[in-house]
Amino acid sequence: MLGTDPEIPAGGGSASLAAVVRTFKSVSGIEGNRVLGRSGQPFWQRGYFDRIIRHERELEEIRRYIYDNPMKWEMDSENVSGSVFDHGVG
């Protein structure tokens, strides 16, 4: 995918965080939908949230969020297709 996005320089230059996230979500979403046997459906929620972690306490809170978050997916208002676990993946 390098070189196809104006924010990702061809030849190995640095890419913006937004370009890296967009590329990751695109490639992994296509593969995720392939594994689930579907196409043209959203795989990721829109957007992302980035921030600089400045303190150990903040890092621990973020780790806890990442650990606990999958258990909350069934109740998420943006969960349009149900859990991936309903499709026999995971």
N, CA, C and O atoms as CSV, one atom per row, in Angstrom:
chain,resi,resn,atom,element,x,y,z
A,1,MET,N,N,0.813,-1.202,0.000
A,1,MET,CA,C,0.000,0.000,0.000
A,1,MET,C,C,0.861,1.273,0.000
A,1,MET,O,O,0.363,2.354,-0.314
A,2,LEU,N,N,2.127,1.149,0.345
A,2,LEU,CA,C,2.975,2.328,0.333
A,2,LEU,C,C,3.008,2.925,-1.060
A,2,LEU,O,O,3.069,2.213,-2.062
A,3,GLY,N,N,2.967,4.232,-1.100
A,3,GLY,CA,C,3.003,4.927,-2.366
A,3,GLY,C,C,1.636,5.205,-2.958
A,3,GLY,O,O,1.533,6.002,-3.890
A,4,THR,N,N,0.574,4.576,-2.451
A,4,THR,CA,C,-0.755,4.801,-2.992
A,4,THR,C,C,-1.503,5.881,-2.224
A,4,THR,O,O,-2.519,6.384,-2.704
A,5,ASP,N,N,-1.027,6.241,-1.056
A,5,ASP,CA,C,-1.657,7.256,-0.216
A,5,ASP,C,C,-0.721,8.461,-0.162
A,5,ASP,O,O,0.458,8.301,0.156
A,6,PRO,N,N,-1.218,9.673,-0.468
A,6,PRO,CA,C,-0.335,10.838,-0.468
A,6,PRO,C,C,0.294,11.117,0.895
A,6,PRO,O,O,1.306,11.814,0.970
A,7,GLU,N,N,-0.285,10.585,1.976
A,7,GLU,CA,C,0.296,10.800,3.295
A,7,GLU,C,C,1.372,9.771,3.627
A,7,GLU,O,O,2.062,9.911,4.637
A,8,ILE,N,N,1.531,8.730,2.790
A,8,ILE,CA,C,2.546,7.711,3.007
A,8,ILE,C,C,3.580,7.835,1.895
A,8,ILE,O,O,3.323,7.445,0.757
A,9,PRO,N,N,4.745,8.377,2.222
A,9,PRO,CA,C,5.744,8.571,1.188
A,9,PRO,C,C,6.257,7.242,0.639
A,9,PRO,O,O,6.498,6.306,1.401
A,10,ALA,N,N,6.422,7.158,-0.671
A,10,ALA,CA,C,7.052,5.985,-1.274
A,10,ALA,C,C,8.536,6.035,-0.945
A,10,ALA,O,O,9.100,7.115,-0.766
A,11,GLY,N,N,9.154,4.901,-0.866
A,11,GLY,CA,C,10.589,4.882,-0.626
A,11,GLY,C,C,10.971,4.818,0.836
A,11,GLY,O,O,12.134,5.051,1.166
A,12,GLY,N,N,10.039,4.512,1.729
A,12,GLY,CA,C,10.390,4.275,3.115
A,12,GLY,C,C,10.449,5.498,4.011
A,12,GLY,O,O,10.960,5.404,5.127
A,13,GLY,N,N,9.948,6.637,3.568
A,13,GLY,CA,C,9.930,7.814,4.431
A,13,GLY,C,C,8.936,7.659,5.564
A,13,GLY,O,O,8.192,6.679,5.613
A,14,SER,N,N,8.919,8.607,6.463
A,14,SER,CA,C,7.988,8.557,7.591
A,14,SER,C,C,6.567,8.859,7.141
A,14,SER,O,O,6.341,9.725,6.296
A,15,ALA,N,N,5.612,8.132,7.717
A,15,ALA,CA,C,4.199,8.364,7.427
A,15,ALA,C,C,3.556,9.000,8.652
A,15,ALA,O,O,4.045,8.837,9.770
A,16,SER,N,N,2.475,9.714,8.446
A,16,SER,CA,C,1.760,10.299,9.569
A,16,SER,C,C,1.051,9.181,10.341
A,16,SER,O,O,0.767,8.118,9.790
A,17,LEU,N,N,0.776,9.433,11.600
A,17,LEU,CA,C,0.052,8.452,12.408
A,17,LEU,C,C,-1.301,8.150,11.778
A,17,LEU,O,O,-1.721,6.994,11.736
A,18,ALA,N,N,-1.984,9.175,11.292
A,18,ALA,CA,C,-3.295,8.975,10.666
A,18,ALA,C,C,-3.191,8.032,9.472
A,18,ALA,O,O,-4.057,7.178,9.284
A,19,ALA,N,N,-2.145,8.175,8.665
A,19,ALA,CA,C,-1.971,7.311,7.502
A,19,ALA,C,C,-1.679,5.873,7.919
A,19,ALA,O,O,-2.178,4.933,7.300
A,20,VAL,N,N,-0.879,5.699,8.957
A,20,VAL,CA,C,-0.563,4.351,9.441
A,20,VAL,C,C,-1.822,3.670,9.968
A,20,VAL,O,O,-2.086,2.512,9.643
A,21,VAL,N,N,-2.604,4.388,10.784
A,21,VAL,CA,C,-3.832,3.818,11.344
A,21,VAL,C,C,-4.818,3.495,10.229
A,21,VAL,O,O,-5.424,2.423,10.235
A,22,ARG,N,N,-4.987,4.400,9.277
A,22,ARG,CA,C,-5.918,4.182,8.167
A,22,ARG,C,C,-5.515,2.935,7.367
A,22,ARG,O,O,-6.369,2.127,7.004
A,23,THR,N,N,-4.224,2.786,7.097
A,23,THR,CA,C,-3.743,1.628,6.342
A,23,THR,C,C,-3.954,0.344,7.133
A,23,THR,O,O,-4.418,-0.654,6.583
A,24,PHE,N,N,-3.618,0.362,8.413
A,24,PHE,CA,C,-3.805,-0.822,9.259
A,24,PHE,C,C,-5.274,-1.234,9.294
A,24,PHE,O,O,-5.593,-2.412,9.131
A,25,LYS,N,N,-6.168,-0.268,9.506
A,25,LYS,CA,C,-7.596,-0.577,9.589
A,25,LYS,C,C,-8.124,-1.103,8.252
A,25,LYS,O,O,-8.975,-1.992,8.233
A,26,SER,N,N,-7.633,-0.566,7.149
A,26,SER,CA,C,-8.081,-1.027,5.840
A,26,SER,C,C,-7.655,-2.472,5.592
A,26,SER,O,O,-8.480,-3.323,5.261
A,27,VAL,N,N,-6.366,-2.739,5.755
A,27,VAL,CA,C,-5.840,-4.074,5.466
A,27,VAL,C,C,-6.424,-5.114,6.419
A,27,VAL,O,O,-6.858,-6.182,5.985
A,28,SER,N,N,-6.435,-4.810,7.701
A,28,SER,CA,C,-6.951,-5.782,8.675
A,28,SER,C,C,-8.467,-5.942,8.555
A,28,SER,O,O,-8.984,-7.033,8.792
A,29,GLY,N,N,-9.183,-4.890,8.197
A,29,GLY,CA,C,-10.627,-4.986,8.009
A,29,GLY,C,C,-11.002,-5.865,6.824
A,29,GLY,O,O,-11.951,-6.646,6.899
A,30,ILE,N,N,-10.262,-5.739,5.739
A,30,ILE,CA,C,-10.498,-6.594,4.568
A,30,ILE,C,C,-10.264,-8.051,4.953
A,30,ILE,O,O,-11.073,-8.921,4.628
A,31,GLU,N,N,-9.168,-8.313,5.638
A,31,GLU,CA,C,-8.859,-9.692,6.039
A,31,GLU,C,C,-9.868,-10.203,7.071
A,31,GLU,O,O,-10.295,-11.356,6.999
A,32,GLY,N,N,-10.245,-9.369,8.014
A,32,GLY,CA,C,-11.239,-9.771,9.008
A,32,GLY,C,C,-12.566,-10.129,8.366
A,32,GLY,O,O,-13.176,-11.136,8.726
A,33,ASN,N,N,-13.017,-9.327,7.432
A,33,ASN,CA,C,-14.265,-9.634,6.720
A,33,ASN,C,C,-14.127,-10.903,5.882
A,33,ASN,O,O,-15.079,-11.675,5.760
A,34,ARG,N,N,-12.943,-11.121,5.303
A,34,ARG,CA,C,-12.717,-12.355,4.541
A,34,ARG,C,C,-12.847,-13.571,5.460
A,34,ARG,O,O,-13.504,-14.549,5.103
A,35,VAL,N,N,-12.227,-13.514,6.639
A,35,VAL,CA,C,-12.289,-14.621,7.596
A,35,VAL,C,C,-13.741,-14.871,8.035
A,35,VAL,O,O,-14.151,-16.015,8.231
A,36,LEU,N,N,-14.505,-13.790,8.184
A,36,LEU,CA,C,-15.903,-13.911,8.607
A,36,LEU,C,C,-16.840,-14.261,7.456
A,36,LEU,O,O,-18.033,-14.475,7.675
A,37,GLY,N,N,-16.317,-14.323,6.232
A,37,GLY,CA,C,-17.133,-14.683,5.074
A,37,GLY,C,C,-18.099,-13.595,4.662
A,37,GLY,O,O,-19.216,-13.885,4.233
A,38,ARG,N,N,-17.687,-12.360,4.786
A,38,ARG,CA,C,-18.566,-11.248,4.402
A,38,ARG,C,C,-17.733,-10.199,3.681
A,38,ARG,O,O,-16.503,-10.238,3.721
A,39,SER,N,N,-18.404,-9.262,3.023
A,39,SER,CA,C,-17.688,-8.171,2.372
A,39,SER,C,C,-18.550,-6.920,2.402
A,39,SER,O,O,-19.774,-6.990,2.514
A,40,GLY,N,N,-17.893,-5.785,2.301
A,40,GLY,CA,C,-18.596,-4.516,2.250
A,40,GLY,C,C,-19.253,-4.088,3.553
A,40,GLY,O,O,-20.048,-3.148,3.564
A,41,GLN,N,N,-18.934,-4.758,4.643
A,41,GLN,CA,C,-19.500,-4.380,5.937
A,41,GLN,C,C,-18.418,-3.708,6.781
A,41,GLN,O,O,-17.241,-4.052,6.671
A,42,PRO,N,N,-18.810,-2.761,7.614
A,42,PRO,CA,C,-17.807,-2.136,8.481
A,42,PRO,C,C,-17.177,-3.182,9.395
A,42,PRO,O,O,-17.860,-4.056,9.927
A,43,PHE,N,N,-15.876,-3.075,9.562
A,43,PHE,CA,C,-15.170,-3.974,10.464
A,43,PHE,C,C,-14.709,-3.218,11.705
A,43,PHE,O,O,-14.722,-3.754,12.813
A,44,TRP,N,N,-14.306,-1.984,11.508
A,44,TRP,CA,C,-13.818,-1.137,12.593
A,44,TRP,C,C,-14.807,-0.007,12.866
A,44,TRP,O,O,-15.546,0.408,11.974
A,45,GLN,N,N,-14.816,0.484,14.091
A,45,GLN,CA,C,-15.545,1.711,14.382
A,45,GLN,C,C,-14.835,2.854,13.663
A,45,GLN,O,O,-13.641,2.769,13.378
A,46,ARG,N,N,-15.568,3.913,13.374
A,46,ARG,CA,C,-14.982,5.064,12.695
A,46,ARG,C,C,-14.018,5.787,13.618
A,46,ARG,O,O,-14.218,5.847,14.831
A,47,GLY,N,N,-12.973,6.332,13.023
A,47,GLY,CA,C,-12.020,7.160,13.745
A,47,GLY,C,C,-11.171,6.384,14.741
A,47,GLY,O,O,-11.243,5.158,14.821
A,48,TYR,N,N,-10.389,7.101,15.475
A,48,TYR,CA,C,-9.575,6.547,16.544
A,48,TYR,C,C,-9.214,7.688,17.486
A,48,TYR,O,O,-9.410,8.860,17.166
A,49,PHE,N,N,-8.689,7.332,18.637
A,49,PHE,CA,C,-8.330,8.315,19.640
A,49,PHE,C,C,-6.869,8.108,19.987
A,49,PHE,O,O,-6.484,7.011,20.392
A,50,ASP,N,N,-6.051,9.131,19.839
A,50,ASP,CA,C,-4.645,9.012,20.216
A,50,ASP,C,C,-4.313,10.052,21.278
A,50,ASP,O,O,-4.900,11.132,21.330
A,51,ARG,N,N,-3.362,9.693,22.114
A,51,ARG,CA,C,-2.922,10.626,23.140
A,51,ARG,C,C,-1.534,10.229,23.612
A,51,ARG,O,O,-1.121,9.082,23.439
A,52,ILE,N,N,-0.825,11.153,24.196
A,52,ILE,CA,C,0.487,10.888,24.778
A,52,ILE,C,C,0.271,10.441,26.214
A,52,ILE,O,O,-0.416,11.111,26.985
A,53,ILE,N,N,0.854,9.315,26.567
A,53,ILE,CA,C,0.749,8.780,27.933
A,53,ILE,C,C,1.890,9.390,28.733
A,53,ILE,O,O,3.062,9.194,28.413
A,54,ARG,N,N,1.533,10.131,29.776
A,54,ARG,CA,C,2.544,10.900,30.500
A,54,ARG,C,C,2.918,10.326,31.865
A,54,ARG,O,O,3.951,10.695,32.423
A,55,HIS,N,N,2.096,9.433,32.410
A,55,HIS,CA,C,2.351,8.945,33.772
A,55,HIS,C,C,2.064,7.449,33.851
A,55,HIS,O,O,1.248,6.923,33.093
A,56,GLU,N,N,2.730,6.780,34.760
A,56,GLU,CA,C,2.521,5.347,34.972
A,56,GLU,C,C,1.061,5.046,35.293
A,56,GLU,O,O,0.514,4.057,34.806
A,57,ARG,N,N,0.424,5.886,36.105
A,57,ARG,CA,C,-0.983,5.693,36.469
A,57,ARG,C,C,-1.873,5.728,35.230
A,57,ARG,O,O,-2.780,4.909,35.083
A,58,GLU,N,N,-1.609,6.669,34.355
A,58,GLU,CA,C,-2.374,6.780,33.113
A,58,GLU,C,C,-2.163,5.543,32.233
A,58,GLU,O,O,-3.108,5.049,31.619
A,59,LEU,N,N,-0.931,5.048,32.174
A,59,LEU,CA,C,-0.643,3.840,31.413
A,59,LEU,C,C,-1.434,2.655,31.971
A,59,LEU,O,O,-1.990,1.873,31.199
A,60,GLU,N,N,-1.493,2.513,33.265
A,60,GLU,CA,C,-2.235,1.411,33.882
A,60,GLU,C,C,-3.733,1.525,33.599
A,60,GLU,O,O,-4.389,0.510,33.366
A,61,GLU,N,N,-4.284,2.736,33.613
A,61,GLU,CA,C,-5.706,2.938,33.301
A,61,GLU,C,C,-5.998,2.537,31.851
A,61,GLU,O,O,-7.032,1.929,31.571
A,62,ILE,N,N,-5.102,2.871,30.945
A,62,ILE,CA,C,-5.286,2.525,29.539
A,62,ILE,C,C,-5.175,1.018,29.348
A,62,ILE,O,O,-5.943,0.433,28.585
A,63,ARG,N,N,-4.236,0.392,30.024
A,63,ARG,CA,C,-4.119,-1.069,29.952
A,63,ARG,C,C,-5.392,-1.741,30.445
A,63,ARG,O,O,-5.856,-2.709,29.842
A,64,ARG,N,N,-5.955,-1.241,31.524
A,64,ARG,CA,C,-7.194,-1.812,32.073
A,64,ARG,C,C,-8.333,-1.638,31.071
A,64,ARG,O,O,-9.120,-2.562,30.864
A,65,TYR,N,N,-8.429,-0.467,30.449
A,65,TYR,CA,C,-9.454,-0.211,29.439
A,65,TYR,C,C,-9.324,-1.211,28.291
A,65,TYR,O,O,-10.320,-1.796,27.864
A,66,ILE,N,N,-8.106,-1.411,27.790
A,66,ILE,CA,C,-7.881,-2.338,26.685
A,66,ILE,C,C,-8.257,-3.754,27.092
A,66,ILE,O,O,-8.850,-4.486,26.299
A,67,TYR,N,N,-7.925,-4.149,28.300
A,67,TYR,CA,C,-8.239,-5.495,28.780
A,67,TYR,C,C,-9.749,-5.705,28.935
A,67,TYR,O,O,-10.277,-6.745,28.540
A,68,ASP,N,N,-10.442,-4.714,29.512
A,68,ASP,CA,C,-11.870,-4.846,29.810
A,68,ASP,C,C,-12.777,-4.572,28.618
A,68,ASP,O,O,-13.899,-5.077,28.574
A,69,ASN,N,N,-12.321,-3.791,27.660
A,69,ASN,CA,C,-13.184,-3.307,26.595
A,69,ASN,C,C,-13.867,-4.395,25.766
A,69,ASN,O,O,-15.052,-4.241,25.471
A,70,PRO,N,N,-13.201,-5.483,25.369
A,70,PRO,CA,C,-13.898,-6.500,24.564
A,70,PRO,C,C,-15.136,-7.074,25.255
A,70,PRO,O,O,-16.081,-7.483,24.582
A,71,MET,N,N,-15.140,-7.107,26.576
A,71,MET,CA,C,-16.295,-7.640,27.305
A,71,MET,C,C,-17.505,-6.712,27.207
A,71,MET,O,O,-18.631,-7.128,27.479
A,72,LYS,N,N,-17.277,-5.471,26.824
A,72,LYS,CA,C,-18.352,-4.479,26.732
A,72,LYS,C,C,-18.905,-4.342,25.305
A,72,LYS,O,O,-19.852,-3.588,25.084
A,73,TRP,N,N,-18.321,-5.063,24.338
A,73,TRP,CA,C,-18.667,-4.895,22.929
A,73,TRP,C,C,-20.130,-5.195,22.632
A,73,TRP,O,O,-20.748,-4.496,21.829
A,74,GLU,N,N,-20.687,-6.207,23.257
A,74,GLU,CA,C,-22.087,-6.564,22.987
A,74,GLU,C,C,-23.040,-5.403,23.290
A,74,GLU,O,O,-24.099,-5.300,22.671
A,75,MET,N,N,-22.680,-4.542,24.222
A,75,MET,CA,C,-23.549,-3.429,24.619
A,75,MET,C,C,-23.224,-2.137,23.875
A,75,MET,O,O,-23.895,-1.127,24.085
A,76,ASP,N,N,-22.215,-2.146,23.014
A,76,ASP,CA,C,-21.771,-0.946,22.322
A,76,ASP,C,C,-22.773,-0.535,21.253
A,76,ASP,O,O,-23.215,-1.372,20.465
A,77,SER,N,N,-23.136,0.739,21.215
A,77,SER,CA,C,-24.119,1.229,20.244
A,77,SER,C,C,-23.612,1.138,18.805
A,77,SER,O,O,-24.419,1.149,17.875
A,78,GLU,N,N,-22.295,1.048,18.598
A,78,GLU,CA,C,-21.756,0.944,17.245
A,78,GLU,C,C,-21.552,-0.503,16.809
A,78,GLU,O,O,-21.043,-0.747,15.716
A,79,ASN,N,N,-21.936,-1.459,17.634
A,79,ASN,CA,C,-21.838,-2.874,17.276
A,79,ASN,C,C,-23.034,-3.217,16.401
A,79,ASN,O,O,-24.104,-3.567,16.897
A,80,VAL,N,N,-22.836,-3.110,15.097
A,80,VAL,CA,C,-23.948,-3.312,14.157
A,80,VAL,C,C,-24.124,-4.763,13.741
A,80,VAL,O,O,-25.185,-5.142,13.245
A,81,SER,N,N,-23.094,-5.578,13.939
A,81,SER,CA,C,-23.180,-6.941,13.410
A,81,SER,C,C,-23.014,-8.014,14.477
A,81,SER,O,O,-22.887,-9.191,14.141
A,82,GLY,N,N,-23.011,-7.648,15.729
A,82,GLY,CA,C,-22.790,-8.642,16.781
A,82,GLY,C,C,-21.322,-8.913,16.964
A,82,GLY,O,O,-20.488,-8.415,16.208
A,83,SER,N,N,-21.013,-9.682,17.940
A,83,SER,CA,C,-19.635,-10.006,18.286
A,83,SER,C,C,-19.030,-10.944,17.255
A,83,SER,O,O,-19.732,-11.751,16.646
A,84,VAL,N,N,-17.713,-10.830,17.064
A,84,VAL,CA,C,-17.024,-11.772,16.183
A,84,VAL,C,C,-17.123,-13.178,16.760
A,84,VAL,O,O,-17.007,-14.150,16.013
A,85,PHE,N,N,-17.333,-13.313,18.052
A,85,PHE,CA,C,-17.443,-14.620,18.668
A,85,PHE,C,C,-18.729,-15.325,18.234
A,85,PHE,O,O,-18.805,-16.552,18.292
A,86,ASP,N,N,-19.735,-14.570,17.803
A,86,ASP,CA,C,-20.975,-15.158,17.296
A,86,ASP,C,C,-20.740,-15.848,15.953
A,86,ASP,O,O,-21.551,-16.670,15.526
A,87,HIS,N,N,-19.635,-15.518,15.290
A,87,HIS,CA,C,-19.358,-16.050,13.964
A,87,HIS,C,C,-18.314,-17.164,14.011
A,87,HIS,O,O,-17.807,-17.581,12.970
A,88,GLY,N,N,-17.994,-17.645,15.205
A,88,GLY,CA,C,-17.059,-18.753,15.338
A,88,GLY,C,C,-15.605,-18.371,15.201
A,88,GLY,O,O,-14.769,-19.240,14.953
A,89,VAL,N,N,-15.272,-17.098,15.354
A,89,VAL,CA,C,-13.901,-16.648,15.279
A,89,VAL,C,C,-13.466,-16.262,16.677
A,89,VAL,O,O,-14.224,-15.624,17.408
A,90,GLY,N,N,-12.267,-16.636,17.058
A,90,GLY,CA,C,-11.734,-16.184,18.340
A,90,GLY,C,C,-11.547,-17.225,19.353
A,90,GLY,O,O,-11.102,-16.934,20.463
